[in-house]
Structure formats: C-alpha cells, structure tokens
Amino acid sequence: MDAQFYYCGRPGNLTTSWTVSNPCRRFIGCQLYGKDGACGYFMWVDPPMCARSRVVIPGLLRSLRRLEAEVKREKKMKMFMVMALIST
C-alpha cells in the first residue's frame, strides 16, 4: 500500500482494531489517531465482521490472554524453584 497523506499532511497508519465490536478489523488513520492533535482521518480497510465473528474472536482473545498469563506464572514458579534448588 502506498503512503497516503491525510488532512494533517502526515502519512496514515494501517492499524488493527482489537475492540470487542471490531476485533481483528484493519483501518487506516492519522498517525496520531486517538491522541491530541490527530486530524481525525479514519477509514476501515476490512469489511464489517459477521455477528458470529464478533462473539467468537473476543472469546478466543480472552482465552489467549488467560493462557499467556498462566505461562508467565509457570515461568516465574520455575525460576523460583531453580533458585531454591541452587541456594540449598
């Protein structure tokens, strides 16, 4: 995709939405989109998702986050156990 310049003169960014209502949906917006000084340019790249996808994808994302947190806890526990074995 070629760089396009928007209302503010800055090139736009292709970004992925991770909101519950638009999970995994890509959009182009001002580089400062969502921040002070943004020009307000916004355009969806992907078509709207079906209702089922808007239910399934957030659930999968929650499961992924939960599993990532569990892996992080397990790594900390493993490190703690290794340190305990080394110090004995």
PDB file of N, CA, C and O in Angstrom:
ATOM      1  N   MET A   1       0.853  -1.173   0.000  1.00  0.00           N
ATOM      2  CA  MET A   1       0.000   0.000   0.000  1.00  0.00           C
ATOM      3  C   MET A   1       0.894   1.229   0.000  1.00  0.00           C
ATOM      4  O   MET A   1       1.777   1.346   0.850  1.00  0.00           O
ATOM      5  N   ASP A   2       0.685   2.136  -0.925  1.00  0.00           N
ATOM      6  CA  ASP A   2       1.469   3.358  -0.992  1.00  0.00           C
ATOM      7  C   ASP A   2       1.101   4.278   0.153  1.00  0.00           C
ATOM      8  O   ASP A   2      -0.034   4.292   0.630  1.00  0.00           O
ATOM      9  N   ALA A   3       2.101   5.054   0.587  1.00  0.00           N
ATOM     10  CA  ALA A   3       1.827   6.024   1.650  1.00  0.00           C
ATOM     11  C   ALA A   3       0.891   7.091   1.108  1.00  0.00           C
ATOM     12  O   ALA A   3       1.112   7.638   0.027  1.00  0.00           O
ATOM     13  N   GLN A   4      -0.138   7.376   1.855  1.00  0.00           N
ATOM     14  CA  GLN A   4      -1.068   8.439   1.507  1.00  0.00           C
ATOM     15  C   GLN A   4      -1.030   9.464   2.619  1.00  0.00           C
ATOM     16  O   GLN A   4      -0.844   9.126   3.789  1.00  0.00           O
ATOM     17  N   PHE A   5      -1.205  10.706   2.248  1.00  0.00           N
ATOM     18  CA  PHE A   5      -1.168  11.768   3.237  1.00  0.00           C
ATOM     19  C   PHE A   5      -2.584  12.270   3.452  1.00  0.00           C
ATOM     20  O   PHE A   5      -3.374  12.364   2.513  1.00  0.00           O
ATOM     21  N   TYR A   6      -2.891  12.586   4.689  1.00  0.00           N
ATOM     22  CA  TYR A   6      -4.254  12.934   5.032  1.00  0.00           C
ATOM     23  C   TYR A   6      -4.374  14.389   5.446  1.00  0.00           C
ATOM     24  O   TYR A   6      -3.464  15.180   5.201  1.00  0.00           O
ATOM     25  N   TYR A   7      -5.467  14.744   6.061  1.00  0.00           N
ATOM     26  CA  TYR A   7      -5.809  16.132   6.367  1.00  0.00           C
ATOM     27  C   TYR A   7      -4.654  16.900   7.000  1.00  0.00           C
ATOM     28  O   TYR A   7      -4.466  18.081   6.706  1.00  0.00           O
ATOM     29  N   CYS A   8      -3.888  16.256   7.854  1.00  0.00           N
ATOM     30  CA  CYS A   8      -2.832  16.926   8.604  1.00  0.00           C
ATOM     31  C   CYS A   8      -1.506  16.966   7.855  1.00  0.00           C
ATOM     32  O   CYS A   8      -0.571  17.632   8.298  1.00  0.00           O
ATOM     33  N   GLY A   9      -1.410  16.266   6.730  1.00  0.00           N
ATOM     34  CA  GLY A   9      -0.162  16.234   5.976  1.00  0.00           C
ATOM     35  C   GLY A   9       0.753  15.088   6.370  1.00  0.00           C
ATOM     36  O   GLY A   9       1.785  14.882   5.731  1.00  0.00           O
ATOM     37  N   ARG A  10       0.401  14.334   7.407  1.00  0.00           N
ATOM     38  CA  ARG A  10       1.201  13.174   7.807  1.00  0.00           C
ATOM     39  C   ARG A  10       0.693  11.938   7.071  1.00  0.00           C
ATOM     40  O   ARG A  10      -0.482  11.873   6.708  1.00  0.00           O
ATOM     41  N   PRO A  11       1.569  10.957   6.846  1.00  0.00           N
ATOM     42  CA  PRO A  11       1.085   9.714   6.239  1.00  0.00           C
ATOM     43  C   PRO A  11       0.219   8.949   7.235  1.00  0.00           C
ATOM     44  O   PRO A  11       0.428   9.039   8.445  1.00  0.00           O
ATOM     45  N   GLY A  12      -0.735   8.211   6.729  1.00  0.00           N
ATOM     46  CA  GLY A  12      -1.607   7.420   7.593  1.00  0.00           C
ATOM     47  C   GLY A  12      -0.959   6.114   7.991  1.00  0.00           C
ATOM     48  O   GLY A  12       0.008   5.676   7.369  1.00  0.00           O
ATOM     49  N   ASN A  13      -1.489   5.494   9.026  1.00  0.00           N
ATOM     50  CA  ASN A  13      -1.015   4.194   9.501  1.00  0.00           C
ATOM     51  C   ASN A  13      -2.085   3.137   9.295  1.00  0.00           C
ATOM     52  O   ASN A  13      -3.267   3.384   9.534  1.00  0.00           O
ATOM     53  N   LEU A  14      -1.673   1.971   8.856  1.00  0.00           N
ATOM     54  CA  LEU A  14      -2.573   0.825   8.806  1.00  0.00           C
ATOM     55  C   LEU A  14      -2.493   0.166  10.173  1.00  0.00           C
ATOM     56  O   LEU A  14      -1.415  -0.238  10.607  1.00  0.00           O
ATOM     57  N   THR A  15      -3.626   0.057  10.850  1.00  0.00           N
ATOM     58  CA  THR A  15      -3.679  -0.438  12.222  1.00  0.00           C
ATOM     59  C   THR A  15      -4.777  -1.487  12.334  1.00  0.00           C
ATOM     60  O   THR A  15      -5.731  -1.481  11.555  1.00  0.00           O
ATOM     61  N   THR A  16      -4.643  -2.374  13.290  1.00  0.00           N
ATOM     62  CA  THR A  16      -5.659  -3.390  13.535  1.00  0.00           C
ATOM     63  C   THR A  16      -6.416  -3.046  14.807  1.00  0.00           C
ATOM     64  O   THR A  16      -5.816  -2.760  15.843  1.00  0.00           O
ATOM     65  N   SER A  17      -7.717  -3.076  14.719  1.00  0.00           N
ATOM     66  CA  SER A  17      -8.576  -2.829  15.874  1.00  0.00           C
ATOM     67  C   SER A  17      -8.664  -4.098  16.709  1.00  0.00           C
ATOM     68  O   SER A  17      -8.813  -5.197  16.173  1.00  0.00           O
ATOM     69  N   TRP A  18      -8.570  -3.940  18.020  1.00  0.00           N
ATOM     70  CA  TRP A  18      -8.735  -5.069  18.929  1.00  0.00           C
ATOM     71  C   TRP A  18      -9.894  -4.823  19.883  1.00  0.00           C
ATOM     72  O   TRP A  18      -9.942  -5.399  20.970  1.00  0.00           O
ATOM     73  N   THR A  19     -10.829  -3.969  19.477  1.00  0.00           N
ATOM     74  CA  THR A  19     -12.000  -3.724  20.307  1.00  0.00           C
ATOM     75  C   THR A  19     -12.954  -4.907  20.225  1.00  0.00           C
ATOM     76  O   THR A  19     -12.885  -5.702  19.289  1.00  0.00           O
ATOM     77  N   VAL A  20     -13.827  -5.019  21.186  1.00  0.00           N
ATOM     78  CA  VAL A  20     -14.804  -6.112  21.196  1.00  0.00           C
ATOM     79  C   VAL A  20     -15.732  -6.008  19.988  1.00  0.00           C
ATOM     80  O   VAL A  20     -16.107  -7.027  19.409  1.00  0.00           O
ATOM     81  N   SER A  21     -16.103  -4.793  19.605  1.00  0.00           N
ATOM     82  CA  SER A  21     -17.042  -4.628  18.491  1.00  0.00           C
ATOM     83  C   SER A  21     -16.388  -4.788  17.121  1.00  0.00           C
ATOM     84  O   SER A  21     -17.087  -5.056  16.144  1.00  0.00           O
ATOM     85  N   ASN A  22     -15.067  -4.630  17.021  1.00  0.00           N
ATOM     86  CA  ASN A  22     -14.368  -4.764  15.733  1.00  0.00           C
ATOM     87  C   ASN A  22     -13.042  -5.497  15.882  1.00  0.00           C
ATOM     88  O   ASN A  22     -12.002  -4.955  15.508  1.00  0.00           O
ATOM     89  N   PRO A  23     -13.052  -6.721  16.421  1.00  0.00           N
ATOM     90  CA  PRO A  23     -11.790  -7.433  16.623  1.00  0.00           C
ATOM     91  C   PRO A  23     -11.140  -7.820  15.300  1.00  0.00           C
ATOM     92  O   PRO A  23     -11.813  -8.296  14.386  1.00  0.00           O
ATOM     93  N   CYS A  24      -9.847  -7.616  15.205  1.00  0.00           N
ATOM     94  CA  CYS A  24      -9.043  -8.012  14.033  1.00  0.00           C
ATOM     95  C   CYS A  24      -9.375  -7.227  12.771  1.00  0.00           C
ATOM     96  O   CYS A  24      -8.945  -7.605  11.681  1.00  0.00           O
ATOM     97  N   ARG A  25     -10.117  -6.163  12.897  1.00  0.00           N
ATOM     98  CA  ARG A  25     -10.505  -5.388  11.718  1.00  0.00           C
ATOM     99  C   ARG A  25      -9.491  -4.267  11.506  1.00  0.00           C
ATOM    100  O   ARG A  25      -9.170  -3.527  12.435  1.00  0.00           O
ATOM    101  N   ARG A  26      -8.988  -4.148  10.269  1.00  0.00           N
ATOM    102  CA  ARG A  26      -7.947  -3.164   9.971  1.00  0.00           C
ATOM    103  C   ARG A  26      -8.545  -1.837   9.522  1.00  0.00           C
ATOM    104  O   ARG A  26      -9.603  -1.786   8.895  1.00  0.00           O
ATOM    105  N   PHE A  27      -7.829  -0.760   9.865  1.00  0.00           N
ATOM    106  CA  PHE A  27      -8.249   0.572   9.449  1.00  0.00           C
ATOM    107  C   PHE A  27      -7.026   1.447   9.192  1.00  0.00           C
ATOM    108  O   PHE A  27      -5.927   1.169   9.671  1.00  0.00           O
ATOM    109  N   ILE A  28      -7.245   2.504   8.428  1.00  0.00           N
ATOM    110  CA  ILE A  28      -6.199   3.493   8.189  1.00  0.00           C
ATOM    111  C   ILE A  28      -6.621   4.757   8.918  1.00  0.00           C
ATOM    112  O   ILE A  28      -7.769   5.189   8.819  1.00  0.00           O
ATOM    113  N   GLY A  29      -5.698   5.338   9.641  1.00  0.00           N
ATOM    114  CA  GLY A  29      -5.994   6.565  10.358  1.00  0.00           C
ATOM    115  C   GLY A  29      -4.773   7.446  10.440  1.00  0.00           C
ATOM    116  O   GLY A  29      -3.661   7.027  10.117  1.00  0.00           O
ATOM    117  N   CYS A  30      -4.989   8.659  10.870  1.00  0.00           N
ATOM    118  CA  CYS A  30      -3.903   9.609  11.113  1.00  0.00           C
ATOM    119  C   CYS A  30      -2.883   8.945  12.037  1.00  0.00           C
ATOM    120  O   CYS A  30      -3.255   8.140  12.890  1.00  0.00           O
ATOM    121  N   GLN A  31      -1.600   9.275  11.873  1.00  0.00           N
ATOM    122  CA  GLN A  31      -0.568   8.718  12.756  1.00  0.00           C
ATOM    123  C   GLN A  31      -0.878   8.991  14.222  1.00  0.00           C
ATOM    124  O   GLN A  31      -0.494   8.219  15.100  1.00  0.00           O
ATOM    125  N   LEU A  32      -1.568  10.081  14.478  1.00  0.00           N
ATOM    126  CA  LEU A  32      -1.899  10.456  15.851  1.00  0.00           C
ATOM    127  C   LEU A  32      -3.308  10.022  16.230  1.00  0.00           C
ATOM    128  O   LEU A  32      -3.854  10.520  17.215  1.00  0.00           O
ATOM    129  N   TYR A  33      -3.912   9.108  15.476  1.00  0.00           N
ATOM    130  CA  TYR A  33      -5.289   8.686  15.725  1.00  0.00           C
ATOM    131  C   TYR A  33      -5.480   8.314  17.186  1.00  0.00           C
ATOM    132  O   TYR A  33      -4.723   7.511  17.731  1.00  0.00           O
ATOM    133  N   GLY A  34      -6.483   8.892  17.815  1.00  0.00           N
ATOM    134  CA  GLY A  34      -6.783   8.626  19.216  1.00  0.00           C
ATOM    135  C   GLY A  34      -6.003   9.484  20.190  1.00  0.00           C
ATOM    136  O   GLY A  34      -6.151   9.332  21.402  1.00  0.00           O
ATOM    137  N   LYS A  35      -5.165  10.396  19.675  1.00  0.00           N
ATOM    138  CA  LYS A  35      -4.361  11.267  20.532  1.00  0.00           C
ATOM    139  C   LYS A  35      -4.676  12.719  20.217  1.00  0.00           C
ATOM    140  O   LYS A  35      -5.297  13.026  19.199  1.00  0.00           O
ATOM    141  N   ASP A  36      -4.240  13.610  21.103  1.00  0.00           N
ATOM    142  CA  ASP A  36      -4.401  15.041  20.853  1.00  0.00           C
ATOM    143  C   ASP A  36      -3.627  15.429  19.598  1.00  0.00           C
ATOM    144  O   ASP A  36      -2.507  14.962  19.390  1.00  0.00           O
ATOM    145  N   GLY A  37      -4.204  16.260  18.783  1.00  0.00           N
ATOM    146  CA  GLY A  37      -3.537  16.738  17.570  1.00  0.00           C
ATOM    147  C   GLY A  37      -3.816  15.900  16.339  1.00  0.00           C
ATOM    148  O   GLY A  37      -3.341  16.222  15.250  1.00  0.00           O
ATOM    149  N   ALA A  38      -4.583  14.826  16.497  1.00  0.00           N
ATOM    150  CA  ALA A  38      -4.922  13.991  15.340  1.00  0.00           C
ATOM    151  C   ALA A  38      -5.876  14.758  14.438  1.00  0.00           C
ATOM    152  O   ALA A  38      -6.709  15.530  14.912  1.00  0.00           O
ATOM    153  N   CYS A  39      -5.747  14.538  13.134  1.00  0.00           N
ATOM    154  CA  CYS A  39      -6.592  15.268  12.193  1.00  0.00           C
ATOM    155  C   CYS A  39      -7.977  14.644  12.053  1.00  0.00           C
ATOM    156  O   CYS A  39      -8.881  15.261  11.490  1.00  0.00           O
ATOM    157  N   GLY A  40      -8.148  13.439  12.557  1.00  0.00           N
ATOM    158  CA  GLY A  40      -9.462  12.806  12.516  1.00  0.00           C
ATOM    159  C   GLY A  40      -9.697  11.889  11.329  1.00  0.00           C
ATOM    160  O   GLY A  40     -10.780  11.318  11.197  1.00  0.00           O
ATOM    161  N   TYR A  41      -8.686  11.734  10.449  1.00  0.00           N
ATOM    162  CA  TYR A  41      -8.886  10.846   9.297  1.00  0.00           C
ATOM    163  C   TYR A  41      -9.015   9.410   9.784  1.00  0.00           C
ATOM    164  O   TYR A  41      -8.231   8.956  10.617  1.00  0.00           O
ATOM    165  N   PHE A  42     -10.009   8.698   9.258  1.00  0.00           N
ATOM    166  CA  PHE A  42     -10.269   7.315   9.636  1.00  0.00           C
ATOM    167  C   PHE A  42     -11.010   6.631   8.502  1.00  0.00           C
ATOM    168  O   PHE A  42     -11.967   7.184   7.960  1.00  0.00           O
ATOM    169  N   MET A  43     -10.571   5.423   8.136  1.00  0.00           N
ATOM    170  CA  MET A  43     -11.261   4.657   7.095  1.00  0.00           C
ATOM    171  C   MET A  43     -11.025   3.167   7.348  1.00  0.00           C
ATOM    172  O   MET A  43      -9.885   2.727   7.498  1.00  0.00           O
ATOM    173  N   TRP A  44     -12.112   2.399   7.395  1.00  0.00           N
ATOM    174  CA  TRP A  44     -11.981   0.947   7.515  1.00  0.00           C
ATOM    175  C   TRP A  44     -11.398   0.383   6.230  1.00  0.00           C
ATOM    176  O   TRP A  44     -11.745   0.836   5.140  1.00  0.00           O
ATOM    177  N   VAL A  45     -10.511  -0.607   6.351  1.00  0.00           N
ATOM    178  CA  VAL A  45      -9.949  -1.315   5.200  1.00  0.00           C
ATOM    179  C   VAL A  45     -10.709  -2.615   4.989  1.00  0.00           C
ATOM    180  O   VAL A  45     -10.998  -3.001   3.857  1.00  0.00           O
ATOM    181  N   ASP A  46     -11.027  -3.280   6.080  1.00  0.00           N
ATOM    182  CA  ASP A  46     -11.736  -4.560   6.014  1.00  0.00           C
ATOM    183  C   ASP A  46     -13.246  -4.334   6.122  1.00  0.00           C
ATOM    184  O   ASP A  46     -13.695  -3.373   6.746  1.00  0.00           O
ATOM    185  N   PRO A  47     -14.014  -5.224   5.514  1.00  0.00           N
ATOM    186  CA  PRO A  47     -15.477  -5.118   5.652  1.00  0.00           C
ATOM    187  C   PRO A  47     -15.896  -5.469   7.081  1.00  0.00           C
ATOM    188  O   PRO A  47     -15.130  -6.103   7.806  1.00  0.00           O
ATOM    189  N   PRO A  48     -17.096  -5.068   7.494  1.00  0.00           N
ATOM    190  CA  PRO A  48     -17.573  -5.420   8.840  1.00  0.00           C
ATOM    191  C   PRO A  48     -17.580  -6.937   9.029  1.00  0.00           C
ATOM    192  O   PRO A  48     -17.782  -7.696   8.081  1.00  0.00           O
ATOM    193  N   MET A  49     -17.358  -7.358  10.264  1.00  0.00           N
ATOM    194  CA  MET A  49     -17.356  -8.783  10.572  1.00  0.00           C
ATOM    195  C   MET A  49     -18.793  -9.251  10.830  1.00  0.00           C
ATOM    196  O   MET A  49     -19.656  -8.473  11.236  1.00  0.00           O
ATOM    197  N   CYS A  50     -19.018 -10.520  10.586  1.00  0.00           N
ATOM    198  CA  CYS A  50     -20.343 -11.073  10.863  1.00  0.00           C
ATOM    199  C   CYS A  50     -20.557 -11.136  12.377  1.00  0.00           C
ATOM    200  O   CYS A  50     -19.601 -11.084  13.151  1.00  0.00           O
ATOM    201  N   ALA A  51     -21.798 -11.246  12.780  1.00  0.00           N
ATOM    202  CA  ALA A  51     -22.147 -11.249  14.207  1.00  0.00           C
ATOM    203  C   ALA A  51     -21.451 -12.395  14.947  1.00  0.00           C
ATOM    204  O   ALA A  51     -21.002 -12.218  16.079  1.00  0.00           O
ATOM    205  N   ARG A  52     -21.361 -13.542  14.326  1.00  0.00           N
ATOM    206  CA  ARG A  52     -20.730 -14.700  14.973  1.00  0.00           C
ATOM    207  C   ARG A  52     -19.251 -14.437  15.251  1.00  0.00           C
ATOM    208  O   ARG A  52     -18.750 -14.795  16.317  1.00  0.00           O
ATOM    209  N   SER A  53     -18.551 -13.818  14.307  1.00  0.00           N
ATOM    210  CA  SER A  53     -17.139 -13.495  14.496  1.00  0.00           C
ATOM    211  C   SER A  53     -16.947 -12.519  15.642  1.00  0.00           C
ATOM    212  O   SER A  53     -15.969 -12.614  16.384  1.00  0.00           O
ATOM    213  N   ARG A  54     -17.874 -11.582  15.791  1.00  0.00           N
ATOM    214  CA  ARG A  54     -17.765 -10.602  16.873  1.00  0.00           C
ATOM    215  C   ARG A  54     -17.980 -11.248  18.238  1.00  0.00           C
ATOM    216  O   ARG A  54     -17.640 -10.657  19.263  1.00  0.00           O
ATOM    217  N   VAL A  55     -18.543 -12.460  18.261  1.00  0.00           N
ATOM    218  CA  VAL A  55     -18.707 -13.198  19.518  1.00  0.00           C
ATOM    219  C   VAL A  55     -17.516 -14.137  19.736  1.00  0.00           C
ATOM    220  O   VAL A  55     -16.961 -14.201  20.833  1.00  0.00           O
ATOM    221  N   VAL A  56     -17.134 -14.856  18.697  1.00  0.00           N
ATOM    222  CA  VAL A  56     -16.098 -15.882  18.814  1.00  0.00           C
ATOM    223  C   VAL A  56     -14.711 -15.283  19.036  1.00  0.00           C
ATOM    224  O   VAL A  56     -13.988 -15.728  19.928  1.00  0.00           O
ATOM    225  N   ILE A  57     -14.326 -14.286  18.246  1.00  0.00           N
ATOM    226  CA  ILE A  57     -12.958 -13.750  18.316  1.00  0.00           C
ATOM    227  C   ILE A  57     -12.631 -13.152  19.679  1.00  0.00           C
ATOM    228  O   ILE A  57     -11.572 -13.465  20.223  1.00  0.00           O
ATOM    229  N   PRO A  58     -13.487 -12.306  20.263  1.00  0.00           N
ATOM    230  CA  PRO A  58     -13.146 -11.817  21.611  1.00  0.00           C
ATOM    231  C   PRO A  58     -12.990 -12.945  22.635  1.00  0.00           C
ATOM    232  O   PRO A  58     -12.141 -12.862  23.523  1.00  0.00           O
ATOM    233  N   GLY A  59     -13.797 -13.991  22.516  1.00  0.00           N
ATOM    234  CA  GLY A  59     -13.658 -15.140  23.424  1.00  0.00           C
ATOM    235  C   GLY A  59     -12.317 -15.825  23.247  1.00  0.00           C
ATOM    236  O   GLY A  59     -11.676 -16.211  24.225  1.00  0.00           O
ATOM    237  N   LEU A  60     -11.890 -15.978  22.002  1.00  0.00           N
ATOM    238  CA  LEU A  60     -10.580 -16.575  21.736  1.00  0.00           C
ATOM    239  C   LEU A  60      -9.462 -15.692  22.277  1.00  0.00           C
ATOM    240  O   LEU A  60      -8.485 -16.194  22.832  1.00  0.00           O
ATOM    241  N   LEU A  61      -9.603 -14.388  22.116  1.00  0.00           N
ATOM    242  CA  LEU A  61      -8.587 -13.464  22.631  1.00  0.00           C
ATOM    243  C   LEU A  61      -8.506 -13.532  24.157  1.00  0.00           C
ATOM    244  O   LEU A  61      -7.412 -13.496  24.720  1.00  0.00           O
ATOM    245  N   ARG A  62      -9.661 -13.630  24.832  1.00  0.00           N
ATOM    246  CA  ARG A  62      -9.655 -13.771  26.292  1.00  0.00           C
ATOM    247  C   ARG A  62      -8.948 -15.062  26.699  1.00  0.00           C
ATOM    248  O   ARG A  62      -8.162 -15.067  27.646  1.00  0.00           O
ATOM    249  N   SER A  63      -9.225 -16.161  25.984  1.00  0.00           N
ATOM    250  CA  SER A  63      -8.569 -17.439  26.284  1.00  0.00           C
ATOM    251  C   SER A  63      -7.059 -17.337  26.079  1.00  0.00           C
ATOM    252  O   SER A  63      -6.278 -17.854  26.878  1.00  0.00           O
ATOM    253  N   LEU A  64      -6.664 -16.673  25.016  1.00  0.00           N
ATOM    254  CA  LEU A  64      -5.239 -16.498  24.739  1.00  0.00           C
ATOM    255  C   LEU A  64      -4.564 -15.709  25.856  1.00  0.00           C
ATOM    256  O   LEU A  64      -3.495 -16.093  26.330  1.00  0.00           O
ATOM    257  N   ARG A  65      -5.178 -14.617  26.274  1.00  0.00           N
ATOM    258  CA  ARG A  65      -4.606 -13.805  27.357  1.00  0.00           C
ATOM    259  C   ARG A  65      -4.502 -14.606  28.651  1.00  0.00           C
ATOM    260  O   ARG A  65      -3.510 -14.515  29.375  1.00  0.00           O
ATOM    261  N   ARG A  66      -5.535 -15.389  28.931  1.00  0.00           N
ATOM    262  CA  ARG A  66      -5.535 -16.219  30.138  1.00  0.00           C
ATOM    263  C   ARG A  66      -4.387 -17.246  30.082  1.00  0.00           C
ATOM    264  O   ARG A  66      -3.682 -17.447  31.071  1.00  0.00           O
ATOM    265  N   LEU A  67      -4.209 -17.884  28.931  1.00  0.00           N
ATOM    266  CA  LEU A  67      -3.132 -18.867  28.776  1.00  0.00           C
ATOM    267  C   LEU A  67      -1.758 -18.213  28.853  1.00  0.00           C
ATOM    268  O   LEU A  67      -0.833 -18.775  29.440  1.00  0.00           O
ATOM    269  N   GLU A  68      -1.622 -17.028  28.262  1.00  0.00           N
ATOM    270  CA  GLU A  68      -0.342 -16.311  28.334  1.00  0.00           C
ATOM    271  C   GLU A  68      -0.011 -15.957  29.786  1.00  0.00           C
ATOM    272  O   GLU A  68       1.144 -16.063  30.199  1.00  0.00           O
ATOM    273  N   ALA A  69      -1.003 -15.541  30.554  1.00  0.00           N
ATOM    274  CA  ALA A  69      -0.784 -15.218  31.964  1.00  0.00           C
ATOM    275  C   ALA A  69      -0.375 -16.470  32.736  1.00  0.00           C
ATOM    276  O   ALA A  69       0.485 -16.412  33.615  1.00  0.00           O
ATOM    277  N   GLU A  70      -0.996 -17.604  32.401  1.00  0.00           N
ATOM    278  CA  GLU A  70      -0.652 -18.856  33.066  1.00  0.00           C
ATOM    279  C   GLU A  70       0.781 -19.265  32.756  1.00  0.00           C
ATOM    280  O   GLU A  70       1.506 -19.703  33.649  1.00  0.00           O
ATOM    281  N   VAL A  71       1.192 -19.127  31.510  1.00  0.00           N
ATOM    282  CA  VAL A  71       2.572 -19.451  31.121  1.00  0.00           C
ATOM    283  C   VAL A  71       3.550 -18.547  31.862  1.00  0.00           C
ATOM    284  O   VAL A  71       4.596 -19.002  32.323  1.00  0.00           O
ATOM    285  N   LYS A  72       3.211 -17.280  31.975  1.00  0.00           N
ATOM    286  CA  LYS A  72       4.072 -16.333  32.686  1.00  0.00           C
ATOM    287  C   LYS A  72       4.217 -16.741  34.156  1.00  0.00           C
ATOM    288  O   LYS A  72       5.317 -16.713  34.706  1.00  0.00           O
ATOM    289  N   ARG A  73       3.095 -17.122  34.789  1.00  0.00           N
ATOM    290  CA  ARG A  73       3.144 -17.576  36.187  1.00  0.00           C
ATOM    291  C   ARG A  73       3.996 -18.837  36.334  1.00  0.00           C
ATOM    292  O   ARG A  73       4.775 -18.964  37.278  1.00  0.00           O
ATOM    293  N   GLU A  74       3.840 -19.764  35.392  1.00  0.00           N
ATOM    294  CA  GLU A  74       4.613 -21.016  35.434  1.00  0.00           C
ATOM    295  C   GLU A  74       6.103 -20.741  35.286  1.00  0.00           C
ATOM    296  O   GLU A  74       6.919 -21.377  35.953  1.00  0.00           O
ATOM    297  N   LYS A  75       6.464 -19.804  34.422  1.00  0.00           N
ATOM    298  CA  LYS A  75       7.885 -19.455  34.242  1.00  0.00           C
ATOM    299  C   LYS A  75       8.458 -18.864  35.519  1.00  0.00           C
ATOM    300  O   LYS A  75       9.584 -19.175  35.906  1.00  0.00           O
ATOM    301  N   LYS A  76       7.668 -17.998  36.181  1.00  0.00           N
ATOM    302  CA  LYS A  76       8.126 -17.418  37.438  1.00  0.00           C
ATOM    303  C   LYS A  76       8.314 -18.510  38.488  1.00  0.00           C
ATOM    304  O   LYS A  76       9.304 -18.511  39.219  1.00  0.00           O
ATOM    305  N   MET A  77       7.364 -19.435  38.561  1.00  0.00           N
ATOM    306  CA  MET A  77       7.450 -20.526  39.526  1.00  0.00           C
ATOM    307  C   MET A  77       8.670 -21.396  39.244  1.00  0.00           C
ATOM    308  O   MET A  77       9.375 -21.801  40.169  1.00  0.00           O
ATOM    309  N   LYS A  78       8.917 -21.681  37.981  1.00  0.00           N
ATOM    310  CA  LYS A  78      10.075 -22.491  37.601  1.00  0.00           C
ATOM    311  C   LYS A  78      11.362 -21.790  38.018  1.00  0.00           C
ATOM    312  O   LYS A  78      12.273 -22.429  38.546  1.00  0.00           O
ATOM    313  N   MET A  79      11.445 -20.482  37.784  1.00  0.00           N
ATOM    314  CA  MET A  79      12.631 -19.716  38.142  1.00  0.00           C
ATOM    315  C   MET A  79      12.819 -19.737  39.664  1.00  0.00           C
ATOM    316  O   MET A  79      13.936 -19.890  40.158  1.00  0.00           O
ATOM    317  N   PHE A  80      11.721 -19.583  40.393  1.00  0.00           N
ATOM    318  CA  PHE A  80      11.771 -19.627  41.853  1.00  0.00           C
ATOM    319  C   PHE A  80      12.300 -20.977  42.320  1.00  0.00           C
ATOM    320  O   PHE A  80      13.148 -21.033  43.211  1.00  0.00           O
ATOM    321  N   MET A  81      11.816 -22.055  41.737  1.00  0.00           N
ATOM    322  CA  MET A  81      12.233 -23.398  42.138  1.00  0.00           C
ATOM    323  C   MET A  81      13.701 -23.624  41.804  1.00  0.00           C
ATOM    324  O   MET A  81      14.428 -24.221  42.598  1.00  0.00           O
ATOM    325  N   VAL A  82      14.140 -23.162  40.658  1.00  0.00           N
ATOM    326  CA  VAL A  82      15.563 -23.301  40.285  1.00  0.00           C
ATOM    327  C   VAL A  82      16.418 -22.544  41.284  1.00  0.00           C
ATOM    328  O   VAL A  82      17.439 -23.060  41.739  1.00  0.00           O
ATOM    329  N   MET A  83      16.018 -21.326  41.633  1.00  0.00           N
ATOM    330  CA  MET A  83      16.785 -20.531  42.595  1.00  0.00           C
ATOM    331  C   MET A  83      16.815 -21.227  43.958  1.00  0.00           C
ATOM    332  O   MET A  83      17.841 -21.222  44.639  1.00  0.00           O
ATOM    333  N   ALA A  84      15.685 -21.827  44.352  1.00  0.00           N
ATOM    334  CA  ALA A  84      15.626 -22.530  45.640  1.00  0.00           C
ATOM    335  C   ALA A  84      16.556 -23.737  45.641  1.00  0.00           C
ATOM    336  O   ALA A  84      17.218 -24.009  46.642  1.00  0.00           O
ATOM    337  N   LEU A  85      16.612 -24.463  44.523  1.00  0.00           N
ATOM    338  CA  LEU A  85      17.497 -25.627  44.432  1.00  0.00           C
ATOM    339  C   LEU A  85      18.956 -25.202  44.440  1.00  0.00           C
ATOM    340  O   LEU A  85      19.795 -25.866  45.049  1.00  0.00           O
ATOM    341  N   ILE A  86      19.258 -24.113  43.778  1.00  0.00           N
ATOM    342  CA  ILE A  86      20.645 -23.638  43.720  1.00  0.00           C
ATOM    343  C   ILE A  86      21.114 -23.184  45.086  1.00  0.00           C
ATOM    344  O   ILE A  86      22.270 -23.403  45.449  1.00  0.00           O
ATOM    345  N   SER A  87      20.226 -22.548  45.855  1.00  0.00           N
ATOM    346  CA  SER A  87      20.634 -21.998  47.160  1.00  0.00           C
ATOM    347  C   SER A  87      20.709 -23.054  48.257  1.00  0.00           C
ATOM    348  O   SER A  87      21.163 -22.747  49.359  1.00  0.00           O
ATOM    349  N   THR A  88      20.279 -24.291  47.993  1.00  0.00           N
ATOM    350  CA  THR A  88      20.333 -25.324  49.044  1.00  0.00           C
ATOM    351  C   THR A  88      21.598 -26.127  48.963  1.00  0.00           C
ATOM    352  O   THR A  88      21.806 -27.034  49.769  1.00  0.00           O
TER     353      THR A  88
END
